[in-house]
Amino acid sequence: MEYRIKWEIDLEADSPEQAARLAQAIQRDPKSTASIFEVVPMEKMIEPKLNEHEKTIDLDELDEEKAENYCNCEMCSSRN
């Protein structure tokens, strides 16, 4: 059976990316008590509509993009 798993947290941050990274760090902390998840069978899922302020951030994808734009060669001193 397939499930949709959700974990939510309220954080203060300077940007959406920073908030996502803070949440990721909390999830990965072995001492974290952030261990409560909402679990819904996919067959029972009704897709919620995102409001105009919600944003999905894939940190792996974002890090890949940053790595692709990073150059450390002697000819190019750009560090995007």
Secondary structure, DSSP 8 states (H G I E B T S, - for coil): --EEEE-------SSHHHHHHHHHHHHH-TT------EEEEGGG-------TT-----HHHHHHHHHHTB--SSS---B-
